[in-house]
Amino acid sequence: MDHNRERLAAHILPLSVAQDFEAARKEWSLFGVEVSPEWDHCPCGKEIKELCYIRNRWNGHKTYVGNVCVNRFLGIETGNLFAGLKRIMEDSHANPNEDLIVHAHQFGYIYEEEYKFLMDTRFKKKLSPKQLAWKEKINRRILQQTVVHRRELAGAAPA
């Protein structure tokens, strides 16, 4: 086990039900992401700006880890989620990518019609002023992580 994995395991295990890291890592699910303006530290020791908030499905404990650790050690795939998030942070009219649209829909930040609209327009360069205004409103809600439609996530513990 490398040094970063050992440090992460030392953080995750006391918050987990299982006593070994391989079993404990399967207890966790993603419940939020954030691109921090300031540097923070992952429990593994690395400096991070991409924070992944995770919740233990069995006991409700919460913590955060960096994007690399959530993928590599916990096996939670974030794909291009952070690239999409950064894109709309920099430009409120930007097209969110598919990973961000799916994430926002899964966590209830967008309605079904908005999901369809974003998926249909994610590659379009020119939108009408009305469509641009709608996209900006949706992007703002995604960035603020405002829940508009509560969906029960398969296998997830209640919030």
Accessible surface in RSA format (square Angstrom, percent):
REM  Atomic radii and reference values for relative SASA: ProtOr
REM  Chains: A
REM  Algorithm: Lee & Richards
REM  Probe-radius: 1.40
REM  Slices: 20
REM RES _ NUM      All-atoms   Total-Side   Main-Chain    Non-polar    All polar
REM                ABS   REL    ABS   REL    ABS   REL    ABS   REL    ABS   REL
RES MET A   1   134.01  69.4  58.46  38.7  75.54 179.9  66.42  56.5  67.59  89.5
RES ASP A   2    81.34  57.0  67.13  66.8  14.21  33.6  45.83 107.9  35.50  35.4
RES HIS A   3   117.42  64.2 109.26  75.9   8.16  20.9  84.57  87.2  32.85  38.2
RES ASN A   4    31.88  22.0  31.42  30.4   0.46   1.1   5.03  12.1  26.84  25.9
RES ARG A   5    51.91  21.8  51.91  26.5   0.00   0.0  10.88  14.9  41.03  24.9
RES GLU A   6    88.01  50.5  81.99  62.0   6.02  14.3  24.15  46.7  63.87  52.1
RES ARG A   7   113.22  47.5 106.32  54.2   6.89  16.4  25.15  34.4  88.06  53.4
RES LEU A   8     0.00   0.0   0.00   0.0   0.00   0.0   0.00   0.0   0.00   0.0
RES ALA A   9     7.38   6.8   7.38  11.4   0.00   0.0   7.38  10.4   0.00   0.0
RES ALA A  10    71.47  65.7  49.62  76.6  21.85  49.7  59.58  83.9  11.89  31.5
RES HIS A  11    62.24  34.0  53.06  36.9   9.18  23.5  40.76  42.0  21.48  25.0
RES ILE A  12     0.00   0.0   0.00   0.0   0.00   0.0   0.00   0.0   0.00   0.0
RES LEU A  13    49.96  27.8  43.79  31.3   6.16  15.5  44.26  31.1   5.69  15.3
RES PRO A  14   101.27  73.8  64.79  59.1  36.48 132.6  78.50  64.8  22.77 141.5
RES LEU A  15    42.35  23.6  42.35  30.3   0.00   0.0  42.35  29.7   0.00   0.0
RES SER A  16    12.80  10.8   0.00   0.0  12.80  29.5   0.00   0.0  12.80  17.9
RES VAL A  17    84.55  55.6  69.95  63.3  14.60  35.2  75.23  65.4   9.32  25.3
RES ALA A  18    20.79  19.1  10.60  16.4  10.19  23.2  20.46  28.8   0.32   0.9
RES GLN A  19   157.84  88.3 134.51  98.3  23.33  55.5  66.55 141.7  91.30  69.2
RES ASP A  20    78.97  55.3  75.71  75.4   3.26   7.7  43.43 102.2  35.54  35.4
RES PHE A  21     9.64   4.8   5.42   3.4   4.22  11.0   5.42   3.3   4.22  12.1
RES GLU A  22    79.18  45.5  78.19  59.2   0.99   2.4  56.37 109.0  22.81  18.6
RES ALA A  23    42.72  39.3  33.79  52.1   8.93  20.3  38.06  53.6   4.66  12.4
RES ALA A  24     0.00   0.0   0.00   0.0   0.00   0.0   0.00   0.0   0.00   0.0
RES ARG A  25    54.77  23.0  54.02  27.5   0.75   1.8   1.89   2.6  52.88  32.0
RES LYS A  26   133.93  65.3 121.39  74.5  12.54  29.9  82.00  73.8  51.93  55.3
RES GLU A  27     9.67   5.6   9.63   7.3   0.04   0.1   4.99   9.7   4.68   3.8
RES TRP A  28     5.63   2.3   0.00   0.0   5.63  13.2   0.00   0.0   5.63   9.1
RES SER A  29    22.53  19.0  20.39  27.2   2.14   4.9  18.92  40.3   3.61   5.1
RES LEU A  30    24.59  13.7  15.76  11.3   8.82  22.2  15.76  11.1   8.82  23.7
RES PHE A  31    52.04  26.0  43.85  27.2   8.19  21.3  43.85  26.6   8.19  23.4
RES GLY A  32     2.98   3.7   0.00   N/A   2.98   3.7   2.98   8.2   0.00   0.0
RES VAL A  33     2.09   1.4   1.79   1.6   0.30   0.7   1.79   1.6   0.30   0.8
RES GLU A  34    66.06  37.9  62.99  47.7   3.08   7.3  24.57  47.5  41.50  33.9
RES VAL A  35    22.94  15.1  13.62  12.3   9.31  22.4  13.62  11.8   9.31  25.3
RES SER A  36    15.35  13.0  13.78  18.4   1.57   3.6   2.49   5.3  12.87  18.0
RES PRO A  37   107.87  78.6  82.82  75.5  25.04  91.0  94.52  78.0  13.34  82.9
RES GLU A  38   124.69  71.6 122.87  93.0   1.83   4.4  49.65  96.0  75.05  61.3
RES TRP A  39   152.53  61.2 127.09  61.5  25.44  59.7 105.60  56.3  46.93  76.1
RES ASP A  40    45.68  32.0  41.97  41.8   3.72   8.8   8.63  20.3  37.05  37.0
RES HIS A  41   104.12  56.9  96.92  67.4   7.20  18.4  63.10  65.0  41.02  47.7
RES CYS A  42     4.48   3.4   1.11   1.2   3.37   7.9   0.54   1.4   3.93   4.2
RES PRO A  43    30.52  22.2   8.64   7.9  21.88  79.5  22.34  18.4   8.18  50.8
RES CYS A  44     3.74   2.8   2.14   2.4   1.60   3.8   0.00   0.0   3.74   4.0
RES GLY A  45    27.73  34.2   0.00   N/A  27.73  34.2   8.07  22.2  19.66  44.0
RES LYS A  46   121.28  59.2 115.21  70.7   6.07  14.5  65.79  59.2  55.48  59.1
RES GLU A  47   104.32  59.9  83.70  63.3  20.62  49.1  23.78  46.0  80.54  65.8
RES ILE A  48    19.60  11.2  16.65  12.4   2.95   7.1  19.60  14.1   0.00   0.0
RES LYS A  49    68.44  33.4  64.82  39.8   3.62   8.6  26.79  24.1  41.65  44.4
RES GLU A  50    37.00  21.2  36.40  27.5   0.60   1.4  12.91  25.0  24.09  19.7
RES LEU A  51     6.52   3.6   6.52   4.7   0.00   0.0   6.52   4.6   0.00   0.0
RES CYS A  52     0.00   0.0   0.00   0.0   0.00   0.0   0.00   0.0   0.00   0.0
RES TYR A  53    60.90  28.4  60.90  34.6   0.00   0.0  44.92  33.8  15.97  19.7
RES ILE A  54     0.00   0.0   0.00   0.0   0.00   0.0   0.00   0.0   0.00   0.0
RES ARG A  55    22.43   9.4  22.43  11.4   0.00   0.0   3.35   4.6  19.08  11.6
RES ASN A  56     0.00   0.0   0.00   0.0   0.00   0.0   0.00   0.0   0.00   0.0
RES ARG A  57    76.38  32.1  62.54  31.9  13.83  32.9  12.34  16.9  64.04  38.8
RES TRP A  58   176.25  70.7 142.60  69.0  33.65  79.0 134.06  71.5  42.19  68.4
RES ASN A  59    60.42  41.7  26.83  25.9  33.59  80.9  30.82  74.2  29.60  28.6
RES GLY A  60    36.72  45.3   0.00   N/A  36.72  45.3  22.71  62.3  14.00  31.4
RES HIS A  61    80.54  44.0  76.82  53.4   3.72   9.5  51.26  52.8  29.28  34.1
RES LYS A  62   115.02  56.1  88.83  54.5  26.18  62.3  46.17  41.6  68.85  73.3
RES THR A  63    21.36  15.2   9.46   9.6  11.89  28.3  13.33  17.9   8.02  12.1
RES TYR A  64    65.47  30.6  64.77  36.9   0.70   1.8  44.52  33.5  20.96  25.8
RES VAL A  65     0.00   0.0   0.00   0.0   0.00   0.0   0.00   0.0   0.00   0.0
RES GLY A  66     1.63   2.0   0.00   N/A   1.63   2.0   1.63   4.5   0.00   0.0
RES ASN A  67    27.37  18.9  25.67  24.8   1.70   4.1   2.97   7.1  24.40  23.6
RES VAL A  68    89.10  58.6  83.79  75.9   5.31  12.8  87.74  76.2   1.36   3.7
RES CYS A  69     5.28   4.0   4.91   5.5   0.37   0.9   0.00   0.0   5.28   5.7
RES VAL A  70     0.00   0.0   0.00   0.0   0.00   0.0   0.00   0.0   0.00   0.0
RES ASN A  71    44.22  30.5  31.84  30.8  12.37  29.8  24.06  57.9  20.16  19.5
RES ARG A  72   150.24  63.1 120.87  61.6  29.36  69.9  48.32  66.0 101.91  61.8
RES PHE A  73     7.79   3.9   7.28   4.5   0.51   1.3   7.52   4.6   0.27   0.8
RES LEU A  74     8.20   4.6   0.00   0.0   8.20  20.6   0.00   0.0   8.20  22.1
RES GLY A  75    54.11  66.7   0.00   N/A  54.11  66.7  23.22  63.7  30.90  69.2
RES ILE A  76    26.79  15.2  23.21  17.3   3.59   8.6  26.79  19.3   0.00   0.0
RES GLU A  77   136.65  78.5 110.55  83.6  26.10  62.1  61.67 119.3  74.98  61.2
RES THR A  78     6.73   4.8   0.48   0.5   6.25  14.9   4.72   6.3   2.00   3.0
RES GLY A  79    41.78  51.5   0.00   N/A  41.78  51.5  21.64  59.4  20.13  45.1
RES ASN A  80    94.12  64.9  91.73  88.6   2.39   5.8   8.30  20.0  85.82  82.9
RES LEU A  81     6.13   3.4   6.13   4.4   0.00   0.0   6.13   4.3   0.00   0.0
RES PHE A  82     7.06   3.5   6.85   4.2   0.21   0.5   6.85   4.2   0.21   0.6
RES ALA A  83    54.02  49.7  40.82  63.0  13.20  30.0  46.92  66.1   7.10  18.8
RES GLY A  84     0.00   0.0   0.00   N/A   0.00   0.0   0.00   0.0   0.00   0.0
RES LEU A  85    10.71   6.0  10.71   7.7   0.00   0.0  10.71   7.5   0.00   0.0
RES LYS A  86    79.01  38.5  78.52  48.2   0.49   1.2  40.48  36.4  38.54  41.1
RES ARG A  87   101.04  42.4  95.48  48.7   5.56  13.2  35.33  48.3  65.70  39.8
RES ILE A  88     1.23   0.7   0.00   0.0   1.23   3.0   0.00   0.0   1.23   3.3
RES MET A  89    93.72  48.5  61.98  41.0  31.74  75.6  60.32  51.3  33.40  44.2
RES GLU A  90   147.71  84.8 108.93  82.4  38.78  92.3  47.42  91.7 100.29  81.9
RES ASP A  91    70.52  49.4  65.61  65.3   4.91  11.6  25.89  60.9  44.64  44.5
RES SER A  92    43.81  37.0  37.58  50.2   6.23  14.3  26.73  56.9  17.08  23.9
RES HIS A  93    78.25  42.8  69.88  48.6   8.37  21.4  44.35  45.7  33.90  39.4
RES ALA A  94    13.59  12.5   6.64  10.2   6.95  15.8  13.59  19.1   0.00   0.0
RES ASN A  95    26.37  18.2  22.62  21.9   3.75   9.0   4.76  11.5  21.61  20.9
RES PRO A  96     0.73   0.5   0.50   0.5   0.24   0.9   0.50   0.4   0.24   1.5
RES ASN A  97    23.35  16.1  20.13  19.5   3.22   7.7  20.58  49.5   2.77   2.7
RES GLU A  98    82.51  47.4  79.55  60.2   2.96   7.0  17.76  34.4  64.75  52.9
RES ASP A  99    53.04  37.2  46.02  45.8   7.02  16.6  11.62  27.3  41.42  41.3
RES LEU A 100     0.73   0.4   0.73   0.5   0.00   0.0   0.73   0.5   0.00   0.0
RES ILE A 101     0.00   0.0   0.00   0.0   0.00   0.0   0.00   0.0   0.00   0.0
RES VAL A 102    65.98  43.4  65.27  59.1   0.72   1.7  65.47  56.9   0.51   1.4
RES HIS A 103    12.52   6.8  10.58   7.4   1.93   4.9   8.20   8.4   4.32   5.0
RES ALA A 104     0.00   0.0   0.00   0.0   0.00   0.0   0.00   0.0   0.00   0.0
RES HIS A 105    25.78  14.1  25.78  17.9   0.00   0.0  12.46  12.8  13.32  15.5
RES GLN A 106    82.15  45.9  78.21  57.2   3.94   9.4  20.08  42.7  62.07  47.1
RES PHE A 107    15.77   7.9  14.50   9.0   1.27   3.3  15.30   9.3   0.47   1.3
RES GLY A 108     0.00   0.0   0.00   N/A   0.00   0.0   0.00   0.0   0.00   0.0
RES TYR A 109     9.35   4.4   9.35   5.3   0.00   0.0   3.11   2.3   6.25   7.7
RES ILE A 110     0.56   0.3   0.00   0.0   0.56   1.4   0.00   0.0   0.56   1.5
RES TYR A 111    91.06  42.5  90.67  51.6   0.39   1.0  58.00  43.6  33.06  40.8
RES GLU A 112    73.99  42.5  69.10  52.3   4.89  11.6  39.04  75.5  34.95  28.5
RES GLU A 113   110.29  63.3 105.60  79.9   4.70  11.2  56.49 109.3  53.80  43.9
RES GLU A 114     8.05   4.6   8.05   6.1   0.00   0.0   2.40   4.6   5.66   4.6
RES TYR A 115    51.00  23.8  51.00  29.0   0.00   0.0  24.99  18.8  26.00  32.1
RES LYS A 116   118.82  58.0 116.57  71.5   2.26   5.4  70.39  63.4  48.44  51.6
RES PHE A 117    20.72  10.4  14.89   9.2   5.83  15.2  20.22  12.3   0.50   1.4
RES LEU A 118     0.47   0.3   0.17   0.1   0.31   0.8   0.22   0.2   0.26   0.7
RES MET A 119    36.33  18.8  29.95  19.8   6.38  15.2  30.20  25.7   6.13   8.1
RES ASP A 120   102.49  71.8  82.50  82.1  19.99  47.3  24.11  56.7  78.38  78.2
RES THR A 121     4.88   3.5   4.88   4.9   0.00   0.0   4.79   6.4   0.09   0.1
RES ARG A 122    55.56  23.3  46.41  23.7   9.15  21.8   3.40   4.6  52.16  31.6
RES PHE A 123   161.76  80.9 141.36  87.6  20.39  53.1 146.07  88.6  15.68  44.9
RES LYS A 124   109.77  53.6 102.39  62.8   7.38  17.6  60.23  54.2  49.54  52.8
RES LYS A 125   195.40  95.3 157.05  96.4  38.35  91.3 106.80  96.1  88.60  94.4
RES LYS A 126   187.10  91.3 164.93 101.2  22.17  52.8 112.52 101.3  74.59  79.4
RES LEU A 127    26.80  14.9   5.24   3.7  21.56  54.2   9.04   6.4  17.75  47.8
RES SER A 128    50.33  42.5  40.06  53.5  10.27  23.7  42.96  91.5   7.37  10.3
RES PRO A 129   116.77  85.1 108.02  98.5   8.76  31.8 111.76  92.3   5.02  31.2
RES LYS A 130   174.26  85.0 164.61 101.0   9.65  23.0 114.64 103.2  59.62  63.5
RES GLN A 131    65.71  36.7  64.86  47.4   0.85   2.0  16.63  35.4  49.09  37.2
RES LEU A 132    61.24  34.1  61.24  43.8   0.00   0.0  61.24  43.0   0.00   0.0
RES ALA A 133    60.31  55.5  51.05  78.8   9.26  21.1  54.40  76.6   5.91  15.7
RES TRP A 134    88.29  35.4  83.84  40.6   4.44  10.4  78.00  41.6  10.29  16.7
RES LYS A 135     0.45   0.2   0.45   0.3   0.00   0.0   0.13   0.1   0.32   0.3
RES GLU A 136    50.96  29.3  50.96  38.6   0.00   0.0   1.70   3.3  49.26  40.2
RES LYS A 137   112.20  54.7 110.48  67.8   1.72   4.1  55.24  49.7  56.96  60.7
RES ILE A 138     0.00   0.0   0.00   0.0   0.00   0.0   0.00   0.0   0.00   0.0
RES ASN A 139     0.40   0.3   0.40   0.4   0.00   0.0   0.40   1.0   0.00   0.0
RES ARG A 140   119.63  50.2 117.14  59.7   2.49   5.9  47.70  65.2  71.93  43.6
RES ARG A 141    24.64  10.3  22.80  11.6   1.84   4.4  10.39  14.2  14.25   8.6
RES ILE A 142     2.69   1.5   1.30   1.0   1.39   3.4   1.30   0.9   1.39   3.8
RES LEU A 143    66.16  36.8  41.83  29.9  24.32  61.1  42.71  30.0  23.45  63.1
RES GLN A 144   121.05  67.7  91.41  66.8  29.64  70.6  38.88  82.8  82.17  62.3
RES GLN A 145    65.02  36.4  50.65  37.0  14.37  34.2  13.93  29.7  51.09  38.7
RES THR A 146    58.55  41.6  53.35  54.1   5.19  12.4  47.71  64.1  10.84  16.4
RES VAL A 147    70.12  46.1  44.63  40.4  25.49  61.4  44.63  38.8  25.49  69.1
RES VAL A 148    43.26  28.5  15.21  13.8  28.05  67.6  23.32  20.3  19.95  54.1
RES HIS A 149    84.23  46.0  81.49  56.6   2.75   7.0  52.00  53.6  32.24  37.5
RES ARG A 150   130.54  54.8 102.78  52.4  27.76  66.1  60.37  82.5  70.17  42.5
RES ARG A 151    89.04  37.4  83.33  42.5   5.71  13.6  11.61  15.9  77.44  46.9
RES GLU A 152   151.19  86.8 122.41  92.6  28.78  68.5  68.65 132.8  82.54  67.4
RES LEU A 153    35.38  19.7  24.97  17.9  10.41  26.2  26.71  18.8   8.67  23.3
RES ALA A 154   111.29 102.3  69.73 107.6  41.56  94.5  81.84 115.3  29.45  78.0
RES GLY A 155    66.20  81.6   0.00   N/A  66.20  81.6  45.32 124.4  20.88  46.8
RES ALA A 156    31.53  29.0  11.01  17.0  20.51  46.7  12.27  17.3  19.26  51.0
RES ALA A 157    26.24  24.1  13.50  20.8  12.74  29.0  19.28  27.2   6.95  18.4
RES PRO A 158   115.41  84.1  98.13  89.5  17.28  62.8 103.87  85.8  11.54  71.7
RES ALA A 159    95.66  88.0  38.68  59.7  56.98 129.6  56.59  79.7  39.07 103.5
END  Absolute sums over single chains surface
CHAIN  1 A     8968.4       7368.7       1599.8       4943.5       4024.9
END  Absolute sums over all chains
TOTAL          8968.4       7368.7       1599.8       4943.5       4024.9
